[in-house]
């Protein structure tokens, strides 16, 4: 898989460019970077450095190899770490970045616990899945309650940002193409391949069909939810 979740490097770049950095050199960390699909792209558009953090070493090894192959290993450094217990210097980073990963520790926990790593008036950019319309169908809420029990709507996220003493400076919605082209299409090819590979192993087929169910849910109800980027500035 090229990515571990829905995303779009063009939207990532829009979010990055919306931040008015005063320094020419920035210190940035990508928390929950996965294989670094977005990390590599962002590294081409900043002056400074990116510390890419994930708790899965094979992902970091893949990112390191790719960074070396394209000459970005001087910009990107990798670090194995748990986002709940990050070993980072305080008031060090201009920008904390996290695409589709903050839900693992909870949005409020992330906003509260990561602030200490930011320089005064530093920024956090994160994306998370959220409700876009009220009264989603029961089939859809049942699915997302099992995946992200605390899933919020956009208004709730805005309020949470304000309550935790950040200023929301921008929002960017991932379009449907970001789910289909960049995630569900390659995932559906894996589903087809693995159905054949594990056709005589019911337990594994159950897992594979659960992935297909997620894809089907999206095609039925994509208007009700999506990932959204939030660009927030610390008020401390």
N, C-alpha and C positions, 0 to 999 in steps of 0.2 A: 504494500500500500504506500502511495506517495505521501499521504497524510494520515494522521490518526483520528481525524474528525473533519467536519465541514470547515471550509475556509477559502479565502481568496486573497492572493498576494496584492491585488490592486486595492482592495479595501484596507488591508493592513498598511499599505503605503499611504493611503489617504489619511488614516489615523495618525501615522507617524508625522506626516507633513503638516498636520493641523497644530502641532505643538511648536510654539515660538521659542525655541532654545536660544538663550543669550550667548552660550559658549559655543565655539566652533568644535570643540572636542567634548563628546558626551560619554558618560559611563552608563551602560545599560545592562540589565539582566533579563533573560527570557526564562521565566519560571514554568516548568512543565513543558519543555521545548519539544519533546518527542524526538523524531528524527531530524528536526530542524528545517523543515520545508520553508517555513516563514523566516527562520533565523538567517538562513543564507541570503534570502532576498533583502531583508532589512539591513544586513551587513553591507550590502552594496550601496546603501543610500544614507549611511551615517558617516560622520567623522568621529572616530572614537573606538570604543570596544564594546563587545557583547559577551557577557558570561552566561552561557547556556546551561540550564540546570534541569536534570530529570532524575527520577529514581530507578531508571532502567538502563543499566550500563550498555547493553547492545545498541540501544537508540543513540547513546552518546558516541559510541564507537563509529557508528554509521555517519553521524554528523561530522565527527572529526575527520574521517576519510574524505568526505565530500568537501569540507572546508579546505583541506590540503590540496585536493585535486583542482580547485578553482582559485587557489592563491589567497584564500581568506583566513587561513589559520593564524595570521598575525592579528586579526580582528576578533575572531571567535575563539573563546576558550571554553572548555566543557568542564562540568563539575557534577559528580554524583551527589544527590542530596534529596532529602524529604522536605517538601514545601511546608510541612507543619513545624519543622525544626531546622530552619536554614542557618547555615554557618557563614554569615556574611558580615562585613563591617558596617557599623552604624553610620547614618548620614553620609553615605558614600555615593549612591547612585542618583543620577539625574532622572532615570526612567526605569520603572519596573514594568515588564511586559508579560502577559499571560493570556494565551489564546485557548479558550475552551477548557481550561484546567482549574480555574479558581473554585469551581463547584466542589472539587474534591475535599477541600477543607472548609467550604462555606464562604460565601461572598463577604459577609460581615467579618468573619475571622480573618480572611485575607486582607481586607482593607485596614483592619486594626493592627494585625501582627506584622504586616510588611512595611508599615509606615516608618518604622525606626530605621530602615535601611535607606530611606530617601533623604537627599539633601533638603533643606528648607525650601518650600515651594516646588518640590519635585513632583513628577507625574507618575501615575499608574494608568496603563492601558490594559484593559481586560475585555474578553468577550465571553458571553454566556448565553445559553438558550433561555428564551423568555416567551411568555404569552404576548401575542399581538392583538388578539381580539377576545372579548368576553364570551362566556358560555360555550366553551369548546365541547364537542360531543363526548359522551361517556367513554367510548372506545379509546379516544385520544387521551383523555385524562387518566384513564386506567394505565395506559402505556407509560406516560411520563411520570405518574406517581411511583411506578416501580423503578424508573431510571433516575429521576431527579425529584425526590419527594418535596423539596422546598422550592420548586420552580416558581418564579415570580413573574408578574407582568412588568412592563416598562415603567409604569408609574411607581410601583413599589421599589424598583431598583433605584430610580431617581431619588426617592425619599430616603432610602438607605444610605446612599452616597452623601446626601446633605446631613443626615443625622450623625455620620461619622467624620464630620468636619472636613469634607472635600468639596471642591467646586467642580461640577460637571461642565466641561468646556466643549464637548462634542460627542455626537453619537453617529454610528454608521451601521446600517442594517445589511446583513449578508443576503444577497438575492438568491432565488431558488437555484440558479445556475451554480452557485458556490457549493451547494449540497450535491447536486446531480453530477456535474462535470468533474469536480475535484474529489468527490468522496464516494457517492453511491454507485456511480458507474464502475469504477475499478473494484468496489466491494462486491457488486453484483457478478462480476466476472469470477471473483474468488468463490462466491456462493455456488455458481454453476460448476466450477472445477471441483470443489470439495464434495458436492453432492455425488459426483461420480466416484471420487476417491474413497468416500466413506459410505457407499450405498448399502453395505451390509453391517453397519455399526449404528444401531438406532440411537444410542446416547449422543453420539457426535452429530448425527443428523438432526436431533432435536435442537442442538446449539445452532447449527447452520440455518434451520428454519426460523429460529428466533431472530436471526439477522435479516432474513428475508421479510419477516413481519415488520421490522423497523422500517425497511425500505418501502413496503406497501403502505404503512401508516403515513409516511411522508407524502407519497403521491396522492393520497386521499385527502389529507388535511393540512397541507403545507401553508395555507393562508392563515392558519391560527397561531403559528409559532415560527421562530427562527433564532439564529444567533445574532446578537447585536454587540458591536464594540462600544465601549464607554471610555472616554478620555477624561480622566479626573486629575485635578491638581490639589495637592495637600495645602491646607490653610495654615499649616504650622511650619 
